[in-house]
Amino acid sequence: MIVHEESWENRNRNDLLYKIKFDSFGNPLKYIRYQVYNHEGGLDGLDSVTYVYTYDKKGYILVKKQHFYYREPDDGRYSDLIFKFKYNKQGQDIGYTVSNTKKKIYSVEKEYTNGLLHKRNATYNYYDDLKNYYDSTEYFYGKNLKLDLIKRTYFHNPLHSQSDEILIKFLYDKNGFLSEEYPLVFKEKNHTFYKWELYD
């Protein structure tokens, strides 16, 4: 997959942004960024990422090795990451861990009820911080087994003394298509510090 950005300000321009190569299973093998001007202000400077997979006989990913290439080398903490996945008898992933060359930094456990994802619990550390952060999500389903509500409790900010909570209500139109994700509660007054996304 190749993605370009087109610009029509004063001159016609078609800039190559990034390229992703996939394997026969549809998993990305290499991500290459061609435009890094947004990262010249001291940000990550990431140029590309490569992936190496180990599959089982059924084609499930057991191990994913991920290597980042930076314009300016980091201190080695996050250049290499190893993901190890676990599955249940139904082939659903029930969790994974993420480790760098020194220690485990991220761990996820998933629980299913009647084949549907019911809970997702994650614990992790930032860099060399010894404080454990967590991100726990509960999924509630309504009619036709459509996702109806998400309750998410997380602790990301070491300056806070308690966890934060978000309730997301999913609204569907008359044809059953998702029309809106409506936040019911956000314990951060009028400020939003976290961009919510639906993910596994």
N, C-alpha and C positions, 0 to 999 in steps of 0.2 A: 504494500500500500504506500502510495506517494502522495503527500499533501503539499499543495502550493498555496501561497497567499498572493492575491492579485491586488495591485494598487493602481489607481487611476488619477492620482494627484500630480498634476503637471506632466506626467509622462506615464506611458504604459509600462507596467512592470509585473513580472510573474516570478515571485521569489520561491525557491524551494525551501520549505520549512522543515519537514522531517520525512523519514522513510522507515517503514516497519517491514521486516521480513518474517514470514510465518513458516512453521513446519507443516507436515502433512496432517497433523491433528488440529491445526488451526491455532496453535500456541505461538506467541511471538518469539523469534529467535534473536532478533537484533533490532534495536531502536537507534536511529541515527538522527541527531539534530543538526541542521545545517545553518540555522540562524540563532546566534547566541547573543545578539545585541541587547536583549532584555536582561542579560545576566552579567553585564559588564560593571554593574554597580556594586560588586562585592557579594553577589548572590552565589548560588551553587555552582554555576559554570559547567553544568553537566553537558557533555558532548554526545555520549552514546551509552547504551546499556546492552549487554549480551546475556543470553539465557542458555543454560544447559539443563536438559530434563532427563530424569530416570523414570521409566514407566514400568508398570506391572504387566502381566499377561493380558489383562482386560483393557489396557490402554489408559489406566488412571495414572496421574502423576504422583509418584512417591516422593521424589526430591526435585527441587528446582534450585539451581545455583545461579545467582544473579551478580553480575559484575558491572560496576559503574566506572565510566571513564570521564575524568574531570579535566578541564583546561588547566586548572591549578590543583595539584594533588591535595587531597585532604589528609588527615593524620592517620588514615587507615582504619578508622572505626567502622565506616559504612561503605567502603569500596566493594566489599564482598559480603553477600548475604546468602544464607542457605535456608530454604523453606522445606520443611518436612511435613507431609500430609498424612492424615489417617481417614479411613473410610469404614462405614458399617456394611452389613451384609447386603443392603439394598443399593450400595454404590454411592451413597451420599457422603460427602466429606464431613466428618464429625470434628474436625479441628486441624490445626497446624501450628508449628512453631517456626520462628524466624531467629536465626543466630548469625552473629558475625564471627570473626576469627577468634574472639576472646570469650564470648558468653552468649546465652540466650537473651534476646532483648524483647521478644514479642511472643505471646502465646494465646491461641484462640481455641475455645471449646464450644461445640454446637450441640443442641438438643432438638430432636424431632418428635412430633406427636402426630400420629396417623399420616406419616410421610411428609408433613409440613414442618418447616423450620419454626421452632417455638422459642428458643432462647439462643443467644450468642453472647458469650462472655470472653472478654479479652483483658489481659494484663500485660504491662510493658514498662520499660524504663527509657528515659531520655539520656543518651550519651552515658556519662559516668554517674549520673544521679542515682542514688540508692533507693529513692522513693518509688514505690510501686504505684503506677497509674492504672486505672481500669476503665473499661467501657462495656457496659452490660445493656443488652437490648432484648426486649420481649416483643414477640409478634402475635397479633390477634387477628383472626380471620372471621369474616362475616358470611353473607349469602354467597352461594356458589364458590365457597372457599377463596374468595377474594380477600386480599390483605386489607384489613379495616383500620387497624390502629397499631402504632408502634410506640412503645414506652422505652425511652433510652435514658439510662442513668450513667453518668461518667464523671471522672475526676482527672482533669487534664492540667489544671493550673496549680502549681505549688504554692501560690500566694493566697489561695482560697482555703478556708478551714473546713468546707463541706462540699459535697458533690453537687453537680448540676443535673437537672432533669428536663427532658423534652418529651412532649406528647405530640405525635403526628397523626392527624386524622386524614384518611384517604377518601376523597369524594369522587364518585363515579357518575357519568352522565346516563341518560336513559338507555343508551346502547351498551352500557357496561364498560365503557372505556374510562380510564383514569383521567379526570379532569382537573384535579387540584390536590396538592399536598398542603394541608392546613395545620399550622402549628397551634396547638391548643394552649400550651404553657411553655414559657421560656424564662427561667429564673436569672435573667441578666438585665433587668430593668429595660431600658430602651436601646441597649447595645447588643449587637450580634457579633460574637467573637468566633463562631464556629460555622462553617459551611456544611450543611447536612447533605448527605448523599445516601441513596439506597445501595447497599453493597452486601456481599456475602459475608 
